[in-house]
Amino acid sequence: MALATGSCPNSVREPTSEGRSEGNAGREETVLIVDDTHASVVALELACSSIPGIAVRVVSSALEAVKVLERDGPIRAIVTDIRMPGMDGFELIRFLRGDARHRATPIIVITADTDPDTPARAARLGANAFFSKPFSPAAVRQTLERLLDANRDT
């Protein structure tokens, strides 16, 4: 199981049409990165935006993520940190799984949290994957692609 984190100013990377499957043609799918650590965000943005047909949106807090979800509508997947000021990643996962609109949205957690219970707690709350920092951007991308493909079939 793997979870993800990241941080940097809000940004959006537009999906490319190259490599997009016919089922996704003309449809932008957004992955939301929720992290307040610049280095993590940069690595996660590169990993996620390299997936054909994916746009990346970045926010630096769980509260901002909730606002984006409420205002902008569907997000294909969320990559989140656990430790953030205000609302933490656990609370964000709880919010997502408690809302019918986001219940099936894949969630990846990436964190530097060293508490041995953190991966199990994230999984119990409904995270689909968990990664500890430092993490492999390639492994995160591979897991994200797998989760997106599995979620697309449902």
Secondary structure, 3 states (H helix, E strand, C coil): CCEECCCCCCCEECCCCCCCCHHHCCCCEEEEEECCCHHHHHHHHHHHHCCCCEEEEEECCHHHHHHHHHHHCCCCEEEECCCCCCCCHHHHHHHHHHCCCCCCCCEEEEECCCCCCHHHHHHHHCCCEEEECCCCHHHHHHHHHHHHHHHHCC
